[in-house]
Amino acid sequence: MPLYEYRCTKCGAREEVLVRSLNAEAKIPACPKAEKGSRGHSMERILSPFVRQYTEGEKLEQAEARWGSEVESMYAPSPDIARNSRVYEELSKDLPSKEDA
């Protein structure tokens, strides 16, 4: 399912067209900024830029290269919630209950 990109030769507006099959022809869209009765707005197919997806490791390497090694601290492992819950429960045993208040 190819995705074609078009640009208006007059105003530079862009439109994308999704085609359901490689064999089907893409219908050239109308310029979205052209008003009815205006002339000179014709769309031409252009080459779309490619996008590369980065892994989490590559993103981390790029961030460290840009902002330094302190980025590593942002990606520290999350706290052990179950352990913290047990600690809070143990510490709260001696607190007065609502009934005592």
BELTAFEN-V688654 format. One record per residue. N is the residue number from 1. RES is the residue in three letters. OMEGA is omega in degrees with one decimal (NA if undefined). D_FIRST is the distance of its C-alpha to the first C-alpha in Angstrom with 2 decimals. Layout:
# BELTAFEN-V688654
n->{N N}
res->{RES RES}
omega->{OMEGA OMEGA}
d_first->{D_FIRST D_FIRST}
This chain:
# BELTAFEN-V688654
n->{1 2 3 4 5 6 7 8 9 10 11 12 13 14 15 16 17 18 19 20 21 22 23 24 25 26 27 28 29 30 31 32 33 34 35 36 37 38 39 40 41 42 43 44 45 46 47 48 49 50 51 52 53 54 55 56 57 58 59 60 61 62 63 64 65 66 67 68 69 70 71 72 73 74 75 76 77 78 79 80 81 82 83 84 85 86 87 88 89 90 91 92 93 94 95 96 97 98 99 100 101}
res->{MET PRO LEU TYR GLU TYR ARG CYS THR LYS CYS GLY ALA ARG GLU GLU VAL LEU VAL ARG SER LEU ASN ALA GLU ALA LYS ILE PRO ALA CYS PRO LYS ALA GLU LYS GLY SER ARG GLY HIS SER MET GLU ARG ILE LEU SER PRO PHE VAL ARG GLN TYR THR GLU GLY GLU LYS LEU GLU GLN ALA GLU ALA ARG TRP GLY SER GLU VAL GLU SER MET TYR ALA PRO SER PRO ASP ILE ALA ARG ASN SER ARG VAL TYR GLU GLU LEU SER LYS ASP LEU PRO SER LYS GLU ASP ALA}
omega->{-178.7 176.1 -178.6 179.2 -179.5 177.6 178.6 -178.5 -178.2 -172.8 178.2 178.7 -177.8 176.8 176.1 179.1 176.7 -179.4 -173.8 -177.8 177.1 -178.0 -178.1 177.7 178.1 176.9 -178.6 -177.2 173.8 178.3 -178.3 -179.2 -178.5 176.3 -179.1 178.8 179.2 -176.9 174.8 178.9 175.9 -177.0 175.7 -179.4 -179.5 178.4 179.7 176.6 178.6 179.2 178.2 177.0 179.8 174.9 178.5 178.0 178.4 177.7 179.1 178.3 179.4 179.8 178.3 179.0 -176.9 -172.3 178.0 -173.2 178.1 176.3 -179.5 -178.7 178.2 -177.9 179.2 -179.8 -178.7 -178.3 178.0 -174.9 -179.8 178.7 178.9 178.9 178.4 178.7 -179.8 178.9 179.2 -178.4 -176.3 -179.2 -174.9 179.2 178.1 178.7 178.8 -179.0 -179.9 -175.1 NA}
d_first->{0.00 3.79 6.66 9.78 13.26 16.33 20.02 23.06 25.62 28.49 27.95 25.07 23.07 19.36 16.42 12.68 10.32 6.93 5.70 4.98 5.39 6.40 9.78 9.77 11.56 10.98 14.08 16.15 17.26 20.96 22.57 23.04 26.51 27.79 30.50 31.14 33.16 32.49 31.82 30.24 26.98 24.27 20.79 19.65 16.39 17.05 15.94 14.73 16.79 15.77 16.79 18.63 19.44 23.16 25.06 27.99 30.39 28.92 29.02 32.64 33.57 32.27 34.14 37.30 37.17 36.93 39.29 41.37 42.05 42.80 39.09 39.77 41.95 39.10 37.21 40.32 40.04 40.31 43.81 44.95 45.05 46.95 49.62 49.99 50.36 53.16 54.90 54.81 56.07 58.93 59.86 59.87 62.32 65.33 64.06 65.85 64.07 63.60 66.52 68.85 68.16}
